[in-house]
Amino acid sequence: MLVTFSSKAGADILMLGEHAKPLLRIAGKIIETPFPARGVFAADQLPDAIGRLERAIDADHAPAPSADEDDAGGPENRIGVSLRQRAFPLLDLMRRAQKSGHPVLWEAGSGW
């Protein structure tokens, strides 16, 4: 499943559902078990959502990949994407939306 985040404040962000779901959970939007097909961060909800994501990023102590480890070999030597890296595009869109007073919407679907 593909999730599209959109706002008049910036370009759309496409993210796989498996990566978007934890970010939405951290930001306080997913409580129920089935993934909501659509949702919105209203302009007045953005400060809280941004704060939650920033606190989670600060608490995440996953090591950042170094330049030496980037091409270190096979799959067993690959480093995953950190929460900071995964959340950056959404966090940037949220900050832009907050400054301009626009909401951030998401919609789950195939994207095709």
N, C-alpha and C positions, 0 to 999 in steps of 0.2 A: 504494500500500500504506500502511496506517495502522499505526502502532506504538503500543501501549499500555504505559506504564510504570506499575507499581503496587507499593505497599507498604502494610503496615498502619500505617506511620508518617504517611501523608498521602493526599491525594486522588490519583486516577489522573491521568496526564498523557497526552494524545493528541498524536501528532506524525506528520507525514508521513515515510515511510521515507527519502526523499531528504534530510531534515533530521536524522533520528535516526542514520543510518548514520555520518556524520562524527563525531558526538558519541560513539558507541559505539567507533569506531576510536580516537579520542583517549583514551578511558577504558581502552583496552586489551582490549576485548572482541571486536572483529571482526578476525579474521585471514584467514579464508577468503573466497573470492570470493562464493559465494552467501550472501545475507543469512540468518542463522540465524532460524528461525521462533520460537524461544523462547530465553531466556537469563536469567541471574541474576547479580546482584552480591551475593555472600554478605556477611554483616556484616563479616567480617574482610578483605574485598576493598575495602570502601568507602573507607577512608583513602587507598589508592593511587589509586583512580579519581577521587576528589575532588581530590587533589593534581595529577593529570595534567590534569584539566579546568581547574583554577585556573591552572596554569602556561601552558597554551595560551591562556587568556583574557588573561593578563598579556602574553604575547608577541604577541598580535593587536593590531596598530596601526591597525585600520580606524577611520576617523573616525566619531564619533557624530553622528547627525543633530541639527542645531540647530532651534530653534523656527521660525526664519525660513525654513529649507529644507523644512519639513514639507509645505507646500502650494505648492511653487515652480513647479508647472506640470505638464507632460506626463510620460510615462514616462521620457523621457531625463533628467529631473531628479530622479527618485526615488532614494532611497538604500536599499540593501538592509539586511537585518537583520544586526547584528553577531554575532559568536560569543558575546559576553557576553550579549546579549539572547536568543539562541537557546538557550543552555545554562542560563539562570537557573532555569527551572522544574525541570529534571532535577537540577541541582546542589542546589537547595533541598530536593527530595525526598530526595536522597542524604544530605544533612546531617541531616535529621530522622530518617532511617532509622538512620544511624550513632549518633545520640544514644540512640535507643530500642533498638538492637540487632537491628533487623529487616532482612531482605534487601530488595533492590529487584529486581523481576522485570520482564521485558519479553516481549511477545508480538506478533508481526507477523500481520496479518490485515486483512480488509476493514473490521472495526469495525461491520458491520451485521448 
